[in-house]
C-alpha cells in the first residue's frame, strides 16, 4: 500500500520542530553534567550537536519551501506561524552552537592515542597540583630548616629586591607619563651607541639588552627584522612600563609576527594563494594544466602535513590594568632568519577555572568559526636545512587607563622539521617549552620568577619544569585523500583544514581562467571575473569565509550523488553560491569594516551576515536583496570585477 500523503505540511513541520526542541532540551540537560562525564560521553554529546544541527537545517529548508497554497484548507495567520517556526529553529541552532563551542573545549584530547590521552589527563589539573605541591614543599622546608632557613630566604629575597631596584636600564625610546605612577624618561646615549640610529647604519641592527644580566644577544641584519624593529621600538616604551608595574612578565614583548602582518601583504595568505611566476616570468611555476584530467595539475612539495594545535599550558596571566581581547597562536614557516610563508592565526579559548591553560578546537564543523580551527595544513617547498615552524603565542589587549591597544607575545618556540641528516622529524605529539623575548633573542625566559623558585633536588627541578609555559602540538602524516587535496594548493601555504575545499575551488577557477580559457598566453589584459578579484579578501575576513563555508555546505547537502561526482557541475554551483553570498556582502554598507579582536565589531558583522543569509534562504537567492532599496552598497569600483593577474601573482625571487 502506498504511504498516505501528508495533507497539512506546516502542521507536520511544527510537530517536527517540537520533536527537535525536545531533543535539544534533553541534550542541554545532559551537557550540564559534562564535568562529571567521561570523554566518550562528551564526544557523543558533541556528535549529537552536529547531527541535530543538520536535522534543524533540513527542517528549516523544508519550511522555506512551503507556500500557503500547499495547505489543503485555509490556515489562519499562516505567515506569522511560519515566522514563529523559523524563529524557533534559529533559537535551537544558537543553543547548539553555544553548546558545541563549550563541549569542544572539553574534547581536545578525544582523537589522541590512549597514551597521549593519559598524558593530558595527568596534566589537566596541572595548575592545582603545581600549587598544592609547591605549598607542601614550602611547609616541609619550613619544618626541617627552622629559623636559619627562613632568615636565609629573607636575605635572598631582600638581595634580589635590592638587585632589581639597583639595576640600570637603557631606554630605546622616550616616554611621557600617562597616568599616576608612570615614570617619564629619555634614552641614555653612550659613546659609540649612536651609530645604530644614524641613517647610514639602518641595516646594522642590534637587539637591545633588556633582560637579566648575561643574556645572549643575537645580531640580525636581515630585512624582516629591520622592517619590524621601528614599529616594535615604538611599542617598547609602553611594554617596559607595563613590565615595571608588574602588569606583564619580563619575557613578554611586542608581537613580532603581528608587526610583520601589519607591514603589508607579503606575509598574508591572500598573497601566497596567488600563482607564482618562473624566474623568466614567462610562465606559471606552480599552476599548470593537466589536459588528461581537465583541471590543474597536482604539485607535490617537500613539506606537506597536518598540524593539530592541542593546548597551551602555564601561560602567565597579565595584570588587572589591561583587558585581554584575544588569546591566539600565530605560526609560520621559518628558517631561523626569515619568514618563508604566510602567517596563520588560530584563536584560543580558555576557562576562568584554568586561566593559564589555552585550548583549541581539534576539528571545526559547520557550526564553529574557522578562526578556532586547531587543525592546520602546512605546505612548503623550501630547501633550507633549517626549515621549521615558528609558533608565537600572543594576546591582543587594551589598557584600561588609556584605552591604548596593543599586541603582546607571551612566548615563542621554533620546531625544526628536519634533523641534522635531513630526515623529517616523526609524526607525533610534541611538548614544546616556550622562550621569552622575540624570535631574534636568545636565553630569555617568559617568566623568570618561575626559575628563581627552583630547588636543588631532582624532584623540585621536575616540578619547576612542569610550571614552565609550554605548547602541545601534534604532527600528523597524510592519508591518500588528504595528500591529493593538499597537492592542488600552492607549494607554500598554511591554512585551516575546514576551509581547504574552498581554496581548491579558487585554484581550479584560476586554472580555468588563466590556462584553459585565455585566448593567448601572451595576453596580460585585465580579466573580468569577480570571484578571482574578491576571493583573496575572504582570507583576511574569517567571518566572511565562514559565511561562504556555511552557504556551500547548505547547498551541497541538497545535491544528488551523481552531481557531487561531477567536478564541472560542482564548480559551476560553487560560483552561483559565491555570487549569492559573498559578492553582495563584501560591498554592503551595513557590514562594518573587519577589525581584529573587537568584540562589538565582530558581533555586529556576524548579525549582518546572519540576517543576509536568512534572507537568501527565504528568497532563494540574493537578487531580491540586491534590488531592495534597504540594501545600500558601496559605489561600484572596477576592481570588484577585474582580476589583474600581473599585479597579483608572486614573482620568483631566484
KATA-V220603 format. One record per residue. PSI is psi in radians with two decimals (999 if undefined). NEAR is the number of other C-alpha atoms within 12 Angstrom. Layout:
psi=PSI near=NEAR
psi=PSI near=NEAR
This chain:
psi=2.41 near=4
psi=2.55 near=4
psi=2.49 near=6
psi=2.33 near=7
psi=2.37 near=10
psi=2.16 near=13
psi=-0.19 near=15
psi=1.42 near=21
psi=-0.79 near=27
psi=-0.71 near=38
psi=-0.67 near=24
psi=-0.71 near=21
psi=-0.59 near=32
psi=-0.73 near=27
psi=-0.71 near=16
psi=-0.67 near=26
psi=-0.70 near=34
psi=-0.67 near=20
psi=-0.76 near=21
psi=-0.67 near=34
psi=-0.73 near=28
psi=-0.70 near=16
psi=-0.71 near=25
psi=-0.76 near=36
psi=-0.73 near=22
psi=-0.73 near=19
psi=-0.69 near=31
psi=-0.66 near=28
psi=-0.74 near=15
psi=-0.69 near=23
psi=-0.38 near=32
psi=-0.30 near=17
psi=0.26 near=16
psi=-0.41 near=26
psi=-0.42 near=16
psi=0.04 near=13
psi=2.63 near=18
psi=3.03 near=18
psi=-0.70 near=26
psi=-0.63 near=20
psi=-0.70 near=22
psi=-0.70 near=32
psi=-0.65 near=28
psi=-0.72 near=23
psi=-0.74 near=35
psi=-0.77 near=40
psi=-0.66 near=26
psi=-0.56 near=28
psi=-0.86 near=40
psi=-0.77 near=32
psi=-0.75 near=25
psi=-0.67 near=36
psi=-0.73 near=35
psi=-0.72 near=28
psi=-0.69 near=28
psi=-0.73 near=38
psi=-0.70 near=35
psi=-0.76 near=26
psi=-0.64 near=34
psi=-0.72 near=35
psi=-0.73 near=26
psi=-0.65 near=26
psi=-0.69 near=34
psi=-0.55 near=28
psi=-0.19 near=20
psi=2.49 near=27
psi=2.74 near=19
psi=-0.52 near=23
psi=-0.30 near=16
psi=-0.33 near=18
psi=2.38 near=18
psi=-0.33 near=15
psi=2.69 near=14
psi=2.45 near=14
psi=2.14 near=19
psi=2.48 near=12
psi=0.79 near=12
psi=-0.88 near=22
psi=-0.65 near=19
psi=-0.76 near=14
psi=-0.67 near=20
psi=-0.70 near=31
psi=-0.67 near=21
psi=-0.70 near=20
psi=-0.72 near=33
psi=-0.74 near=32
psi=-0.67 near=20
psi=-0.78 near=28
psi=-0.67 near=37
psi=-0.72 near=25
psi=-0.76 near=22
psi=-0.71 near=34
psi=-0.77 near=35
psi=-0.73 near=22
psi=-0.72 near=28
psi=-0.68 near=40
psi=-0.78 near=30
psi=-0.72 near=24
psi=-0.72 near=34
psi=-0.72 near=38
psi=-0.75 near=35
psi=-0.81 near=30
psi=-0.48 near=42
psi=-0.49 near=42
psi=-0.57 near=37
psi=-0.30 near=37
psi=0.32 near=36
psi=-0.53 near=41
psi=0.14 near=39
psi=-0.57 near=30
psi=0.18 near=23
psi=2.90 near=24
psi=2.79 near=14
psi=-0.73 near=13
psi=-0.63 near=15
psi=-0.65 near=23
psi=-0.68 near=21
psi=-0.67 near=15
psi=-0.76 near=19
psi=-0.61 near=27
psi=-0.65 near=20
psi=-0.56 near=17
psi=0.03 near=27
psi=-0.64 near=27
psi=0.59 near=22
psi=-0.75 near=31
psi=-0.89 near=26
psi=-0.78 near=21
psi=-0.76 near=18
psi=-0.75 near=26
psi=-0.73 near=18
psi=-0.76 near=15
psi=-0.64 near=21
psi=-0.75 near=27
psi=-0.75 near=15
psi=-0.72 near=15
psi=-0.74 near=24
psi=-0.66 near=22
psi=-0.76 near=16
psi=-0.71 near=14
psi=-0.69 near=19
psi=-0.69 near=18
psi=-0.67 near=14
psi=-0.45 near=13
psi=-0.45 near=16
psi=-2.83 near=15
psi=-0.51 near=13
psi=-0.77 near=14
psi=-0.67 near=18
psi=-0.72 near=18
psi=-0.73 near=14
psi=-0.70 near=15
psi=-0.71 near=20
psi=-0.74 near=14
psi=-0.68 near=15
psi=-0.81 near=16
psi=-0.65 near=17
psi=-0.71 near=14
psi=-0.71 near=14
psi=-0.74 near=17
psi=-0.74 near=13
psi=-0.65 near=12
psi=-0.71 near=15
psi=-0.69 near=16
psi=-0.38 near=12
psi=0.01 near=10
psi=2.64 near=14
psi=2.38 near=14
psi=2.48 near=24
psi=2.10 near=21
psi=2.48 near=27
psi=0.00 near=31
psi=2.61 near=27
psi=2.60 near=22
psi=2.24 near=23
psi=2.35 near=17
psi=2.36 near=17
psi=-0.34 near=20
psi=3.01 near=18
psi=2.30 near=11
psi=-0.28 near=13
psi=2.65 near=19
psi=2.17 near=20
psi=2.30 near=19
psi=2.83 near=20
psi=2.74 near=16
psi=2.58 near=18
psi=2.07 near=16
psi=2.01 near=17
psi=2.88 near=11
psi=2.37 near=8
psi=-0.13 near=10
psi=-0.04 near=17
psi=-0.19 near=19
psi=-0.62 near=17
psi=-0.34 near=25
psi=-0.10 near=21
psi=2.63 near=13
psi=-0.59 near=11
psi=-0.14 near=11
psi=0.48 near=15
psi=-0.52 near=21
psi=-0.21 near=22
psi=1.52 near=21
psi=2.37 near=31
psi=2.32 near=27
psi=2.30 near=29
psi=2.54 near=29
psi=1.85 near=25
psi=0.25 near=34
psi=-2.73 near=33
psi=2.82 near=27
psi=2.53 near=15
psi=0.05 near=11
psi=2.36 near=19
psi=2.15 near=20
psi=2.23 near=23
psi=2.17 near=22
psi=2.42 near=21
psi=2.41 near=26
psi=0.08 near=22
psi=2.78 near=20
psi=-0.54 near=18
psi=-0.88 near=30
psi=-0.66 near=34
psi=-0.64 near=29
psi=-0.62 near=26
psi=-0.21 near=30
psi=-0.73 near=35
psi=-0.80 near=25
psi=-0.70 near=26
psi=-0.70 near=35
psi=-0.61 near=30
psi=-0.45 near=21
psi=-0.29 near=29
psi=-0.62 near=32
psi=-0.85 near=32
psi=-0.76 near=40
psi=-0.70 near=39
psi=-0.69 near=36
psi=-0.79 near=33
psi=-0.64 near=35
psi=-0.79 near=28
psi=-0.66 near=24
psi=-0.15 near=22
psi=0.20 near=22
psi=-0.63 near=26
psi=2.68 near=37
psi=2.81 near=34
psi=-0.38 near=35
psi=-0.10 near=43
psi=2.55 near=46
psi=2.85 near=47
psi=2.43 near=44
psi=2.14 near=42
psi=-0.80 near=46
psi=-0.58 near=49
psi=-0.71 near=36
psi=-0.65 near=35
psi=-0.71 near=32
psi=-0.60 near=32
psi=-0.32 near=20
psi=-0.44 near=22
psi=-2.73 near=19
psi=-0.09 near=24
psi=-0.50 near=27
psi=0.37 near=35
psi=2.67 near=37
psi=-0.55 near=36
psi=-0.53 near=36
psi=-0.77 near=31
psi=-0.25 near=35
psi=-0.35 near=42
psi=2.68 near=42
psi=2.71 near=38
psi=2.44 near=31
psi=2.70 near=24
psi=2.90 near=19
psi=-0.56 near=15
psi=-0.25 near=13
psi=0.49 near=18
psi=-0.12 near=16
psi=2.91 near=25
psi=2.35 near=29
psi=-0.62 near=25
psi=0.31 near=35
psi=1.79 near=36
psi=2.69 near=31
psi=2.36 near=28
psi=1.78 near=18
psi=-0.50 near=13
psi=-0.75 near=8
psi=-0.22 near=13
psi=0.54 near=19
psi=-3.03 near=28
psi=2.65 near=33
psi=2.43 near=29
psi=2.58 near=26
psi=1.85 near=27
psi=2.70 near=23
psi=2.87 near=24
psi=-0.72 near=23
psi=2.17 near=39
psi=1.89 near=37
psi=3.06 near=38
psi=2.33 near=34
psi=2.28 near=38
psi=2.15 near=40
psi=2.13 near=43
psi=-1.09 near=45
psi=2.86 near=42
psi=2.37 near=47
psi=2.62 near=39
psi=0.65 near=36
psi=2.14 near=43
psi=2.60 near=38
psi=2.38 near=30
psi=2.85 near=34
psi=3.09 near=20
psi=-0.22 near=17
psi=-0.13 near=23
psi=2.58 near=30
psi=2.20 near=27
psi=2.17 near=30
psi=-0.49 near=28
psi=2.42 near=30
psi=2.30 near=39
psi=2.91 near=45
psi=2.26 near=46
psi=2.38 near=44
psi=2.66 near=46
psi=2.90 near=45
psi=2.43 near=41
psi=2.58 near=35
psi=0.34 near=26
psi=-0.17 near=29
psi=-0.80 near=26
psi=2.64 near=31
psi=2.25 near=37
psi=0.20 near=35
psi=-3.09 near=39
psi=2.77 near=40
psi=2.03 near=42
psi=2.43 near=43
psi=2.33 near=42
psi=2.19 near=42
psi=2.46 near=37
psi=2.78 near=40
psi=2.81 near=37
psi=2.87 near=29
psi=2.47 near=17
psi=-0.49 near=10
psi=-0.50 near=13
psi=1.23 near=23
psi=-0.31 near=24
psi=-0.02 near=31
psi=2.20 near=34
psi=2.50 near=41
psi=2.85 near=41
psi=2.71 near=44
psi=2.11 near=42
psi=-0.40 near=39
psi=2.12 near=38
psi=2.21 near=34
psi=-2.99 near=33
psi=-0.27 near=33
psi=0.17 near=39
psi=2.55 near=39
psi=2.54 near=36
psi=-0.36 near=40
psi=-0.37 near=40
psi=-0.01 near=43
psi=1.94 near=42
psi=-0.17 near=45
psi=2.04 near=37
psi=2.40 near=42
psi=2.54 near=41
psi=2.20 near=44
psi=2.44 near=40
psi=2.48 near=36
psi=0.34 near=25
psi=2.42 near=25
psi=0.12 near=18
psi=2.28 near=24
psi=-0.33 near=21
psi=0.29 near=27
psi=2.38 near=34
psi=-3.02 near=34
psi=2.23 near=38
psi=2.13 near=40
psi=2.33 near=43
psi=2.04 near=47
psi=2.35 near=51
psi=2.81 near=44
psi=2.46 near=41
psi=2.37 near=32
psi=2.88 near=36
psi=2.34 near=26
psi=2.13 near=27
psi=-0.67 near=20
psi=-0.54 near=18
psi=-0.24 near=17
psi=0.13 near=14
psi=2.35 near=18
psi=2.67 near=25
psi=3.08 near=35
psi=2.13 near=41
psi=2.53 near=47
psi=2.23 near=43
psi=0.21 near=47
psi=2.75 near=47
psi=2.82 near=45
psi=2.58 near=42
psi=2.11 near=35
psi=1.89 near=35
psi=2.42 near=28
psi=-0.16 near=35
psi=2.54 near=23
psi=-3.04 near=16
psi=-0.41 near=13
psi=0.01 near=10
psi=0.21 near=15
psi=2.31 near=15
psi=2.51 near=23
psi=2.66 near=23
psi=2.69 near=17
psi=1.88 near=19
psi=-3.10 near=21
psi=2.36 near=29
psi=2.30 near=28
psi=1.87 near=28
psi=2.16 near=30
psi=2.35 near=29
psi=2.61 near=40
psi=2.67 near=35
psi=-3.13 near=42
psi=-2.66 near=44
psi=2.91 near=47
psi=-0.18 near=41
psi=0.15 near=40
psi=2.60 near=33
psi=2.66 near=30
psi=0.31 near=26
psi=2.33 near=35
psi=2.63 near=36
psi=-0.83 near=41
psi=1.64 near=36
psi=-0.39 near=26
psi=-0.43 near=22
psi=-0.74 near=27
psi=-0.60 near=22
psi=-0.28 near=20
psi=0.03 near=24
psi=2.54 near=23
psi=3.12 near=19
psi=-0.53 near=13
psi=2.77 near=11
psi=-0.68 near=11
psi=-0.78 near=15
psi=-0.63 near=24
psi=-0.67 near=19
psi=-0.71 near=19
psi=-0.65 near=27
psi=-0.69 near=29
psi=-0.61 near=26
psi=-0.39 near=32
psi=-0.08 near=38
psi=2.46 near=36
psi=2.40 near=39
psi=2.79 near=38
psi=2.29 near=39
psi=2.08 near=37
psi=2.82 near=38
psi=2.26 near=33
psi=2.26 near=31
psi=2.28 near=27
psi=2.85 near=23
psi=2.46 near=21
psi=3.12 near=13
psi=-0.74 near=11
psi=-0.79 near=11
psi=-0.67 near=21
psi=-0.70 near=25
psi=-0.69 near=21
psi=-0.84 near=32
psi=-0.49 near=39
psi=-0.21 near=35
psi=-0.10 near=40
psi=2.96 near=46
psi=2.74 near=47
psi=-0.42 near=32
psi=2.01 near=43
psi=2.51 near=42
psi=2.37 near=43
psi=-3.10 near=47
psi=2.40 near=42
psi=-0.54 near=35
psi=-0.25 near=34
psi=0.09 near=41
psi=-0.63 near=34
psi=-0.53 near=27
psi=-0.67 near=38
psi=-0.64 near=39
psi=-0.70 near=32
psi=-0.79 near=34
psi=-0.77 near=38
psi=-0.66 near=38
psi=-0.67 near=41
psi=-0.67 near=35
psi=-0.78 near=41
psi=-0.75 near=32
psi=-0.81 near=28
psi=-0.76 near=31
psi=-0.47 near=38
psi=-0.68 near=28
psi=-0.79 near=21
psi=-0.20 near=17
psi=2.34 near=18
psi=-0.73 near=14
psi=2.47 near=12
psi=-0.26 near=15
psi=-0.15 near=13
psi=2.32 near=17
psi=0.40 near=19
psi=2.76 near=17
psi=2.52 near=23
psi=2.24 near=26
psi=1.77 near=20
psi=1.72 near=27
psi=-0.49 near=31
psi=-0.85 near=39
psi=-0.56 near=40
psi=-0.50 near=32
psi=-0.37 near=34
psi=-0.75 near=40
psi=-0.47 near=33
psi=-0.48 near=27
psi=-0.49 near=34
psi=-0.35 near=35
psi=0.02 near=30
psi=1.45 near=34
psi=-0.50 near=37
psi=-0.53 near=39
psi=-0.64 near=42
psi=-0.66 near=37
psi=-0.68 near=36
psi=-0.78 near=41
psi=-0.73 near=43
psi=-0.73 near=36
psi=-0.77 near=34
psi=-0.71 near=37
psi=-0.70 near=32
psi=-0.68 near=26
psi=-0.74 near=29
psi=-0.73 near=30
psi=-0.55 near=23
psi=-0.30 near=19
psi=-0.12 near=19
psi=2.65 near=18
psi=2.86 near=13
psi=-0.73 near=13
psi=-0.64 near=13
psi=-0.63 near=18
psi=-0.42 near=19
psi=-0.22 near=13
psi=1.81 near=14
psi=-0.70 near=20
psi=-0.68 near=20
psi=-0.75 near=19
psi=-0.74 near=27
psi=-0.73 near=29
psi=-0.68 near=21
psi=-0.69 near=25
psi=-0.71 near=34
psi=-0.70 near=29
psi=-0.76 near=24
psi=-0.73 near=32
psi=-0.79 near=37
psi=-0.57 near=30
psi=-0.52 near=32
psi=-1.00 near=43
psi=-0.87 near=42
psi=-0.87 near=35
psi=-0.64 near=39
psi=-0.70 near=40
psi=-0.56 near=39
psi=0.33 near=25
psi=2.35 near=25
psi=-0.23 near=17
psi=-0.34 near=23
psi=1.97 near=31
psi=2.64 near=25
psi=2.52 near=24
psi=2.27 near=24
psi=2.28 near=20
psi=2.33 near=31
psi=0.58 near=27
psi=1.82 near=21
psi=-0.74 near=17
psi=-0.73 near=16
psi=-0.74 near=19
psi=-0.73 near=24
psi=-0.71 near=20
psi=-0.72 near=20
psi=-0.78 near=31
psi=-0.58 near=28
psi=-0.76 near=21
psi=-0.76 near=27
psi=-0.80 near=32
psi=-0.74 near=27
psi=-0.70 near=23
psi=-0.77 near=37
psi=-0.61 near=33
psi=-0.75 near=29
psi=-0.69 near=24
psi=-0.72 near=30
psi=-0.76 near=30
psi=-0.65 near=25
psi=0.09 near=20
psi=0.80 near=22
psi=3.05 near=26
psi=-0.01 near=28
psi=-0.77 near=21
psi=-0.68 near=19
psi=-0.64 near=28
psi=-0.61 near=26
psi=-0.17 near=13
psi=2.43 near=14
psi=-0.30 near=9
psi=-0.36 near=13
psi=1.51 near=23
psi=2.32 near=19
psi=2.81 near=21
psi=2.71 near=18
psi=2.48 near=11
psi=2.40 near=14
psi=2.41 near=13
psi=-0.41 near=16
psi=-0.32 near=20
psi=-0.44 near=28
psi=-0.38 near=20
psi=2.43 near=22
psi=2.00 near=28
psi=1.56 near=26
psi=-0.48 near=28
psi=-0.53 near=24
psi=-0.33 near=20
psi=-0.53 near=25
psi=2.76 near=31
psi=2.40 near=30
psi=2.30 near=25
psi=2.33 near=18
psi=-0.18 near=12
psi=999 near=11
